[in-house]
Amino acid sequence: MKPDLRRIAAGLVAMLLISPAVARADAVLDWNAILLDTIATQTPFAQARFAAITQVAVFEAVNAITGDHEPYLGTVAAPPDASAEAAAVAAAHAVLKTYFPGSAASLDAALASSLAAIPDGTAKDEGVAVGEAAAMAMIAARANDGSTPPQFYMPTSSDPGDWQTTAGCPPAGGIFLHWGNLLPFGIERGDQFRSDPPPALTSNRYRKDYEEVMTVGALASSERPPDRSEVARYFAVASAPHVWNQAARQVSAEEGTSLSENARGFALLNMAISDGLVATMDSKYTYVRWRPITAIHEGDADGNPRTKGDPTWTSYITAPCFPSYPSAHASASYAARHIAEKTFGAGRHHILLSHPGVPDVTLHYTQFRQLTDDIDDARVYGGIHFRFDQRAGARQGRQVGAYVYEHNLR
């Protein structure tokens, strides 16, 4: 999409932000925003896990009362006249306060504010009890899910194509080695949708994608348009949970979806994001392929006479400390996109994305497809992924998203 379509006039931004459709929310949307604020300092992987636990607990609480869908755990009972709104609030609050006791004061204040809007009485009290029960059930279900202890990968080979540590890596080596074995939320196991092998270093596909990232992903590239620099910076700090929950909240408020629909939609969305990251880490540490910065430094020794190395080359964005193939942001985001399109439809939306880490960038979208297009570009124009990393992550994410949607919370 061209830059002029990304930049929204101040009047239009103000109109969108104050319009009744955008302003309207419910307990699920309100506490999704509180969730993102609470987990903001966590890694993208931890954000995805905490978001999934929280939103599935909210779904389980609401659904125990409404009975609109198949349950996730099926262990929470509820009186039929309990308040689903109170249940959603209490579930989110209990999960977040358990995992983030340092945020107890702000979470308690948000709880009091949310519950004050619900009429006092038995229904409200029963709803709170249901929400707290759902939260405790989800926390117990994830107690030994493999998220700890952390494991690291130290390269044992410097052969062409093999991943090497990059700037910013800890002394222990590659991070999140254990995440491919994390207990998934909606798929069966981490290797269920393992990516096919990456292209050979001597292939034409490798050469073409090598030349692209070398040209447009360099720190001082003159071939990177300003709008591609913006998306590279934006998606370097905006995690998949931040991006897709922010987008889904806006679309949900715009369309006026019900509390029950929101509970299910946000549970599926965050299950898919988390499982996309599980799947991608399984694939990353199966193939252990190098980042563009290593590949370009060693380009004259990779066995491909058509790739020219440059030992001084530096990427525009600093690469994460784990293997390149496939792209984690792509896998998580294409999984999320599948859920979002199934839940809200593919297009004609009004989505404004922002992040405090890049206050000078605001991105506007009307289709979920445009988000994944920009995420793919962001990783290549940022110099941290080959285009084939993005394609593989996209395929994997679509498979994860489709499985999560078809086999959960039906």
N, C-alpha and C positions, 0 to 999 in steps of 0.2 A: 504494500500500500504506500502511496506517495506521501511525502512529509506533510503536505498541506491538509491531508485528511486526518493526520494524527493530531494536529494542533487545533484546539477548539477555542473559539473566541470567548473572551471572559464572560460576556452576557449569556452565551449558551451554557457555559459551565454553571453559572449561577442559577439559571433556570432549571437545569437538571437537578442540581443539588437541593433546591427548595421545593421542587414539584411534589404534590401530595403522593404520587405513586412511589417516588423514591423515598420519601420520608416515612411511609407506612412500614411498620415492622411488627414482629411478634416475638415471643420469648425465645424461639429457636434462633432467629436472626440476631436479636439483641445479644444473646449469650455466645453466639458464634463470633461476634465482634469482640466481646470480652475475652473469649478464648484466644483469639489471635494476639491481642495485647499482652495477655499473660505469658504466652509461650514465645514471644518475639525474640528473646535473646538466646533461644535454644538453636541447635544446629537444624538444618532443613530436615534431616532424618528424624531427629527427636520431635520436631514440630509435627511431622506427619503422624507419628505414633500417638502423641498426646491428643492431636486433633481427632484421630480416628476413635480413640478410647472415649473421648468426651462426647462426640456426636453419636456414636453407637449407644452409649448410655442414655443420652437424650431420647433417641429413637425408642429404645427398649422401654423407657418410662412412659412415653406418650402412647406407644402402641399397646402397652399392657392395659391401658384405659380404653383406647378407641377400637382395638382389635382389627384395624384396617389391613394389616399385612402379617405375613409370617414373622414370628419373633426371631431375634438373633440368638439369644441364649434360651429363652422360654422358661426362665426360672422365677420371673417376677409376676406376682399376682396383684390385682388391683380391684377395688370396689368400682362398679360401673359408673357411679356418680362422682368419682374423684375428679379433681381439676387437672386436665392435661397440661394446661399452661403452668400451673404450680409444679407439676411433675417435671416438666422440661427445665424450669429454673433450678429446682433443687438438685436434679441430676448433674447439670453442668457445674453448678457451684461445688457440689461434693467432690466430683472428680478433680477439679482444678485446685481446690483447697488441700486435698490429700497430696497431690504431687507438687504443689507450690505453696507450702506453708508460709513462706516469706511474703506472699501476696494476700495473706488472710484478711488484713484490714480492708483493702480495696474490694476484695471478693465479697466479704460480709456486707459492706456498704451497698454493693450492687445487688446482692440478694435481698436486702431489706427494701431497696427501691423497687425491685421487680415485684416482690410479694405484696407491697403496699398497693399496687395497682389491681390486685385480685381481691374480690370481696372476701371478708373473713367468714369462716364457717367450717363445717365438717368437710365439704368438698375440697377446700383449700388445704386443710390439715392432712387429709388423706392423700392428696396429690403430692405434697411435700414428702410424705412417708414413702410413697411409691418411687419418687425420684431418687431419694437417698438409697433405697434398696437397689435400684437399677445401677446406681453409681458403684456401690460396694460390690455388686455382682461382676461388673465389668473390670474393676480393679483387681478382684481376685482372679478372674480369668486370664489376666495379663501378668500375673505376678512372676512367672518364670518363662517369659516369652522369648528369651535370648537376647534382649536388648542390652544386657550387661552379663559379664564384664566385657570391656572393649578388647578387641583383638586387632593386631596390626600385621602388615605384610612388608617384609624386607626383601627386596629383589635379590635373587641368587644368580642372575645372568645379566650380562650387558649385551646380549645378541641383538642385532637389528630387529625392531618391532617390539621388544620387551620393554615394559614400563619401568621407568627409573624415577626415583624421588625427584621432586621439583621444589622450587623456591617455596618456603613456608611449611614444608613437611616437618613433622616432629622427628626426633631422633629414632623413634621406634619404627618409622616407615609409614606405609600406606594405611590410611584410616578406614574404619568401618568394614574391616574384613569379615566381621561376624554378622553383618546385617543381612547377607544373603541367606542366612539360616534363621532369621527372625521368624517367629510364628506369624503367618499371614492372617489377615482379617477375613478375606473373602475368597482368595484362591487357595489351592491345596498345599502348595509348597513353593519354595523359592525358585526351583529349577523347572517348574511346570511350563514356563514360556521362555526358556533360555534362548537367547539369540543364536542365529546361525553364525558360523565363523566369519570374521571380518575379511575384507578383500586382501589378497596376497600383495606384498610390497612391490612385486614386479608387475602388477596388473595395471591396465589403463585406468580403471576406476580409482585406484589408489593415487596414481599420478595426477589425475584431474583434481581430485579433492585436496591433495597435497598443495598443488599450485594455487588453488582458491584460497585456502586458509593462509598460506604464506603471503599472498598478495593483500588480502583485505583484513587479515587478523593481526597484522604487525602493529606494534605500539605507535609508530609514526607513519602508518599507511596513508598515502594520498588517494587511495582507491576506495576508502570507506566513507560513504556518504554520511553527513551529520546525523540523519535520523537513525542510521544503523549504529552509530556510536552511542546514541541515546538508548536504544533498546539493549545494546550490549551492557551498558552501565546499569540500566534498570534491572535486568534479569540476573545480573551478577549479585545483587543484594536481595531481590524479591524471590523468596522461595516458592515452590509450587503450592504449598498450603496457603501462603499469603495471597498469591495471585488468584487462585481458583475460588477460594472462599470469598474473597472480596468481590470477584466478578459475580459469583452465584448469589450473594446477598443482594446485589443491586438488581439483578434480573428477577429474583424471587419477589422483592418488594414491588418492582415495576408491574409484575404480572398478578400480584395478589394471591399467590398460592397459599393453601391452608396450612395450619400448624402441623397437621399430620403429614401432609405432602412435604413440607420443609424438613420435618424430622427424618423422614426416610431419605429424601434427596441429599441432605448434608451428611447423613451417615454413609450412604453409598459413595458419595464424592470423596470423602476422606479415607474410607476403606481402600478405594481404588488408588488414591495418591500414595498411601503407605505401601500397598502391595506392589505398585509400580517400582518403588524404590527398593523393595526386597528383591524383586525380579532382576532389576538392573545390577544390583551389587553381586548377585549370584553370577551373572554373565560377565561382569567386569573382572572378577577374580578368577573366572574360568579361563578367559583369553589373555588377560594381563597385558593389554596393548598400550604402547607408548602414547604420550600426549604430543600434540603438534610441536611444542617447543623442543622436545627431545628429538623428534623425527627430523625437524629442519636443521638442528645442529649437526645431526649425523646423516644428512641427506646424501652425501657423497659416498657413504659406506653402506647404503641399504640394499644394494644389489639391483637397483633400478637406474639405468643410465640416463633416464629422462628426468630424474629429480635432482635438482641442484641444491646443495647444502649451503647454509649460512650460519656459522657458529656465533654470530653476533645478534641473531634474530631474537626479538622479545615480543611476547603476546601483549595485546591491549589490556586484557583482563588476566589476573593471576589464576593459574589453573588450580582446581581443587586437588588435594593430595590423595588421589586414587586413580586407577587406570581409566583410560579414555573411552573404551568401547564396551557397551553402547552408552549414549548420553542419558544420565539420570534425570535431568530436567525434562528431556523429551519423553522418557518412559512414564514418569509421574504425570506429566501434563497431558499426554495423549490419552492416558487412562482417565484422567479427570474430564477431559473434553468429551469422551464417549458418554460418561454419566451425565454431564451437563446438557448435552444435546438430547439425550433420551428424556431427561427430566423437564427441560425448559424449551426445547426446540433449538434448531441450529442457528437461526439468525433473526434479524430485525430487533436487536437489543440495543440498549444504551449503556455501555460499560466504560467507566473512567477508572483507570488504574493509577495509583500513586503509592509512594513509599517514602518514609521519612529519611531513609538513607540516600535518596536522590531527589531532594525537594524541588529541583529545577526541571524535573521530567514528569509530564502527565501524558498518559497514553489513552487514546479513545478507540473503541472497537464497537462494531455492530454485529459481529459474528464470532463464535467461539473459535472457528477455524483461523481467524486472523491472529488470535493469541498464540496458537502453536506455530503459525508461520513466523511470527516475530521471535519466539523462543528458539526456533531452529536457526534463524539468522543471528540471533544474539550470541549463540555459542560459537558460530563460525567466524563472524565479524569480531568477536571478542578474542579470537585466536586460541581458544582452548579445546575446540573439537573439530574433527573432520566432518564433512557433510555426511559421510556414510555412518558416522556415529549417530547422527540425528535420525537418519532413515531407520536404522536398526532400533533405536529407542522408540520411534514412532510405531513401528510394527509391534514391538513388545507391549507398548502402552495400550494400543488398540485391543490386543488380545486380553490383557489384564482387565481393562475396563469392561469389555464385553462379558467376560466370565463373571466378574463381580456383579454386574447388573442382572445377568440371567439366572444366577444361582443363589442370590441373597435377598432377603427382605421382600419376597414376592407377594 
